[in-house]
Amino acid sequence: MDNGPYNPYANRDVQVPLTNLEAFFSLLKCIVGTGILAMPKAFYYAGILGGIMLTILSTIVLMYGMHLLIKCMVESARQQEIPYCTYSESMVYAFSVGPNWCKHCSRGFGFMVDLVLALSHYGVAVVYILFVAKNVQQLIHYHFSYYSLEIFVAVVGILLLPLFMVRQLKYLVPLNVLSNVLMYMGFLLIFYYLFRGLPSMSDRKMIGAFDELLEFFGIVFFAVTSVGVMLAIESKMATPEKYIGCFGILNIAAVIVVFSNLLFGVLGFWRYGDEIRSSVTLNLPSDTVVSQISKISIALGVFMTYPLSGYVTIDIIIREWVLKGRSYPHPHMIEYIVRVLFVFLSTINAMAFPKLSPLVALVGSVTISVLNLIFPAFIEMSLLYSNSYGRLKWILVKDILLVILGFSILVHGLYSGTRTMLRTYHPDYQDNQKCLNVSTKSTCQIDDL
């Protein structure tokens, strides 16, 4: 892509900009969450050796897709000589300068970008509510009595309302820093259990079955990237040119995240094997102080991440669907109402679909395949349609391969995720809660699938 005289970075005017350090902590927070705790389950599907290789490969591919997307968005802004182009605006513009058939459906694809982005982060928000509720349920059951999960989901939803009223990313930074501290403190305490009683590694499979790799990829995709928040952070930076590049903020965060994912994945599966559950915290005992502190720390950290995840969906709803082309006397009041409805709906959704594993895999494989691979390749092919695809058209070949890979993951992810959801919520699978010896406060074995 050509570098013209207009520099979108130099012309951005961000009202409340993020420093590089603030952007780094916010980025780390958006991709270090419940996904990392599900990595042992992913290694259960892929095996130790298969999990290591595929996790690294998946991260490289997804991060490349993220770099490609941001470069295309900057190029779209440069060609139009505007400071910033959103994901959907970049799609609309790219299709408008692409092949003739693309020009007729540019706005439709732009709407699809916003819809998939909004739904993906809504799904993540539902997962966060479920994660917090399940871990608190275990602790309350041990110390007091057993209560249904729906009660805990409702309480978590109510407590999230004040936090979710914070509108600016800048003001979420202190919350993100505290959340990171709590999360990593909880992670360190988990290692106390992961290193105890490790069996021989020969007792664990090295390579998983091929038909189980779909579940693996779904969890890894969920754990590695969060497209909407990544873009939102870049758009609010004081120096956005520091975001991408070999030693950019995005790559540095990705290295930390992939190392953490591998560490948890290997140790968690090595320690618990076939008994591993949808989140490794659910494998920890509830009758020790260390495990209780760990669960509380991580649950609080995830709880504080909810406003960051929901930010993307709210921004799209308000900017693209509510306020665009309209003028209201009290726009902030409308946003607050939308935020309350968001929390209410995600809480109801968590009550309706209380299983973590299938939801994580479905959200990860379906949304990330579209947002990280298919759409960025479409945008680049369209932007370069009137120029050059390079020698032997290697850029075009590369983008076609990305699209094929993305559609393969999308189709298989839809099939596998839908099949798992149907199997999970079929009437024959409803009786999955086995609470034994409640009077003696033993751990409730909640089957998360």
NORHU-V178225 format. One record per pair of residues at least 12 apart in sequence whose ideal C-beta (glycine too) atoms are under 6 Angstrom apart, sorted by the first residue. I is the first residue (numbers start at 1). J is the second residue. Records with the same first field share a line. If there is no record, write none. Layout:
I->J + J
This chain:
1->75
4->78
6->78 + 81
8->74 + 77 + 78 + 83
9->240 + 241
11->83
12->83 + 84
14->236
16->168 + 170
17->238
18->236 + 237
20->242
22->173
23->233 + 237 + 249
24->249
25->176 + 177
26->176 + 233
27->233 + 253
28->180 + 253
29->176 + 179 + 180 + 305
30->226 + 229 + 308
31->226 + 257
33->302 + 305
34->127 + 131 + 302
35->222 + 223
36->223 + 260 + 261 + 264
37->279 + 280 + 281
38->219 + 279 + 360
39->223 + 261 + 264 + 265
40->265 + 268 + 269 + 276 + 280
41->276 + 278
42->216 + 219 + 220
43->265 + 269
44->269 + 276
45->208 + 212 + 215 + 216
46->208 + 216
47->205 + 206 + 207 + 208
48->204 + 206 + 266
49->206 + 207
50->207 + 208
51->265
55->220 + 261 + 262
58->220
59->224 + 258
62->224 + 225 + 372
63->254
65->372 + 373 + 376
67->244
68->376
69->376
70->244
72->90 + 379 + 380
73->85 + 90
75->383
76->90 + 93
87->113
88->110 + 113 + 114
90->379
91->109 + 110 + 113 + 379
92->106 + 107 + 110
94->379 + 382 + 383
95->109 + 382
98->382 + 385
99->385
102->382
114->316 + 320
116->367 + 370
117->228 + 316
118->313 + 316
120->367
121->228 + 309 + 312 + 313
122->313
123->363
124->309
125->306 + 309 + 310 + 346
126->346 + 349 + 350
127->359 + 360
128->302 + 306
129->156 + 350
130->350 + 356
131->302
132->156 + 299 + 302 + 303
133->152 + 153 + 156
135->281 + 295 + 299
136->152 + 299
137->149 + 152
138->286
139->292
141->444
142->286 + 441
146->435 + 438 + 444
149->354
150->351
153->350 + 351
157->343 + 347
160->306 + 343
161->343
163->307
164->307 + 339 + 343
166->307
169->236
172->307 + 308
175->304
179->301 + 304 + 305
182->297 + 300 + 301
183->298 + 301
185->297
186->294 + 297 + 298
189->290 + 294
190->294
192->290
193->284
194->267 + 271
198->270 + 271
204->270 + 273
214->412 + 416
215->361
217->365
218->361 + 364 + 365 + 413
219->360 + 361
221->364 + 365 + 368
222->360 + 364
223->261
227->371
228->312
229->308 + 312
232->312
268->280
277->448
278->356 + 357 + 448
281->295 + 298
286->443
310->342
314->339
317->338
318->335
355->424 + 448 + 449
356->448
357->448 + 449
358->420 + 421 + 424
361->417
362->417
365->409 + 413
366->413 + 414
369->406 + 409 + 410
373->402 + 405 + 406
374->403 + 406
377->399 + 402 + 403
380->399
381->399
424->449
432->447
433->446
